[in-house]
Amino acid sequence: MSNFICPVCGRQLNNAADGKCLVCEKNHSFDIAKSGYVNLLMSQQIKAKRHGDDRLMVNSRRDFLGKGYYNPLLERLLPTVARYARNGCKILDAGCGECWYTANIYEHLERNHIKPQLFGVDISKDALAAGAKRNRDIELAVASVFRIPVGDGACDILLSVFAPLCREEFVRILKAGGILIRVIPLEKHLLSLKTAVYDRVYENKPEGLELEGFELLETQEVKSSIHIDNNEDIRRVFTMTPYYYKTSAKDQQKLASLPQLDTEIEFGIFTYRKR
């Protein structure tokens, strides 16, 4: 049985006998791509031509994260998830991207003898094609976090790592007492990178921590700096961010002459319990 529900009728999806698609009892069928994800995004749900991160952004993030630059965050996130996870618990990564965090969480839980049902959604097909290569035990679906194809009260833990927040959907799909773990960039995150590109630089705006329907259990801040000793990784970290497509070619060119860079990394990890 799949962790997902049919986006057309809302009924449970199951694997077809041939394993090539998911199907509900009303015979709505959704093919499983060769790379391993299923597309549950209905065409009327989104009007944008480009759905989420493209291949360039995905590959840049995959290669950059794979070098360990954000390990200080990962080292705090893994035990945070493990504190609340139990055998058989259902964990959804809402906005999982190329699954660097998702796969590391799964492997960390297994090392600690916890076997979860871990699944993820993202609006980018390119991201999920890359993510499916990391771990075939993680079920992945193309879907919007604003309309998640998961049943009411189905999840024990919900992860939102640098992803859009949809409070109403998060309340709907979490069980009573379920856990939400949210990761966001803090004010000075990548500030020196931005300084190298833009003439006018602004810190990230602080976000309010109160979420209706949730109790804030724990706040953690991860603040460090990274040294990037080559231009290729400097361009990768910039390309993997939302800044890339909002920046002129002239400003992007400023990075081409940077042989190395020291920049801040700052993350907030916020843990909530559904009331």
N, C-alpha and C positions, 0 to 999 in steps of 0.2 A: 504494500500500500504506500502511495506517495504521501509526502507531507503537505502537498498542495491540494487546493480545491479548484474546481472548474471555474474559470473566469466568466463563463456564459451563464450558468445556472446555479453555481455555488455548491454543487454536490461534490462528494469526495472523488478524487482522481485515483486511478489504479493503473499499474503497469499492464499493458496488453500482453497477450500470450507470447507474442514474438519479441517482446522487449523493445520494440522500436517506437512506441508512442505511449502516451498516457491517455486514458479514456474514462469518462464518467458513465453513470448508469443510463444517462440519456443519449449516450453514444457521441457526445462531443469529443473529438479526438485531437491530440496535439503531438506532433512529431518530436521525437528526441533527436537533436542534431548529432552528427557524427562525433563532434567534439565533446558531447555529453550533457548539454543543457537543453531545457525545453522552453519554448517561447510561449508565455501566457499573457503577453501584452496585447490587449485588444487595440485595433487600429484607431478607434474613436477616443481612446483614453489620452492620446497625446498628439498634438498638432505639429510639433517640431520635426524638421526633416532629419536632424542629427539627434539620435537617441543616446544621450549620455556620452561618456568618454569614447573618443575614437581610438584607432589602433596605435597612432603615434603617442597619445597620452598614456595608454595602457602599457605599451612597451617601455616607455620612459620610466613609469612608476615601478614596473616589474624589475627592471634592471637597477634602478636606484635603490629601492628597498632591499633588493637581494644582496647589496653590499653592506648592509647593517647600519646604515646611517640613522635609522629610526629605532634601533634596538633599545635605547633607553625607555621608549614608550612601550615597546613589546614586553620588556622585562617587568613592567608594572601592570600591564593589562592581563598577562597570562594568569598570575596568581589571583587577580581580582575575579576573573571568570571562574576559576577553579574553586573559590570560596563558596560559590552558590550552585555549582553544577553537581548533579548526582547521576548515577547510572540510569540510562534510559531517558534522561530529561531532554526536552525538545528545545533546541537553541536555534533561533533565526538570526542571521546576519542581514539586516535590512540596509541595502546599499553596499554589498560585499565587494564590489569592484573585481579586481583580478585575484582576490581571495588570499593575499599574503597574510593578513591577520587571521582570516577564517581558518586556513590550513594550519597555521602555527598554533592556534587555539586547540584545534582538534588533536594535533599531535601531542601537545602539552597535557591535555586531559587523559589521553591514552597512556602516556608515561606515568600518570598518577592513578592509573587503574580505574578511570572513569570513562565509560563508553556512552557518549551522548548520541542523540539524533540531531545532527548539525546540518542545516540547510540555509541557503542564501538566495536573495533576490537582488537584481540590479537591472537598470534600464538599458545597459550597454551590452549588446551581443559580443562585441570585441572583448570586453572585460571578462565575460563569462566563458568565452572560448579559451582565454588564457587561464582562468581560474579552474576550469574543469581538468586541466592537465596536472594540477597540483595534487588533487586527492579525489579519486572516483567515489569515495564513500560520502562525499558532501553533495547533496542533491541541490541543483541550481536551476533557477528559472528567470527568464527575462520578464520583469514586471516592475511596476512603479511602486515606490514606497507610499504613495498616496492612494493606492488601491492594491493592497497586498492579497494575493490569492491563497490565503490561509484562513482556516475556520476561526470562529469566535472562541476566545479562551483556549487556544490550542498550544500556546507557547509558555514554557517555564522561564526562559531567559530570552531577552531581545537585545541584540547588539546594534549600535548605530555609531559607526566609526567614520568621521568626516563625511557624513551623509545627511541628506535633508531630513528634517524632523516633521513627522506628521503625528501629532499627539493623539488625534482621534483614532487613527488606525492602530497606534501602539496600545492604546487602552483597550481597543476591541479584541486584538489577537492575544494579549497576555492573559494568563490565568489570574484569578484573584490572588494577591500576594506575589505575583510574578515579578521578575527583576529586569529592569532596563539599565544597560550600561552604555553610556554615551561618551564619545571622545570628540573633542573639538579643539581647534587651534586657539591658543591664548594670544594676548595682545601683541607680543613682540615676536611671534613665530615668523621665521625667515625674514626678519626686518632688514638685515644687512644685504640679503639677496635683493630685496625690493629697492634698497638704497642704490645698489649698483645699476639698476635699470631706470628708475624714475627720477625726475627732477623734484617732484613733490611726493613725499612718502608719508603714509598714514599708518598708524598702528591699527590692528584689528579691533573692531568694536567689541567690548565685553558683552557677553550674553547673560540674560537673566536666568537664574537657576531654578526658579519655581516652575513646576509643571502641574497644571490642574489634573487631579486624579492620581498623583504620585506623591510619595513621601521620599524626600532626599535622605539617603542613608549615609553617604560617604562622598567626600571630595578629595581628589588627589591632583597635585600639580607636578608635572615633569618639566623641568627647565634645565637646559644644557646648551652646549654649542657643538658644532661639528666643523671639522676641517675637511674641505673638499680639495684634493690636490691635483685635479685635472679638469680641463675645460669640458670634456664630454659629460661628466657627472653634474657640472654646474648647469649645463644646458638641459640635462635630464630633469633635475629637480624643478627647474622653471617650467619645462614643458608639461610636467605632470600636474601642475597646479591650474586653477581656474584663471590665473593671470594670463596664461599663454595666448588665448584667443581674444583677450581684451586689450592686448598690447600692440602698438604699432611696430612695423618692421624696423623702423629707425631705432626705437628703444630696445627691441630684441637684439639688434646688432651690437649693442653695448656689451653683451655677454661674450661675444666672439673673441674679444681680446683679453678676457680674464683667464690667467693660467691657474689660479687657485682662489679659494674663497673661504673665509670663516664666517659662519652665520649662526644666529640663535635658532634653537628649536624649543618650542614651548607648547605643551599640551595640557588640557584638562580632562580628567577622567571622573565622570559623575555617575554614581550608582543610585538608582531609585527603586522603590518597591511600589507596585500598584496597590492603591488603597482598596 
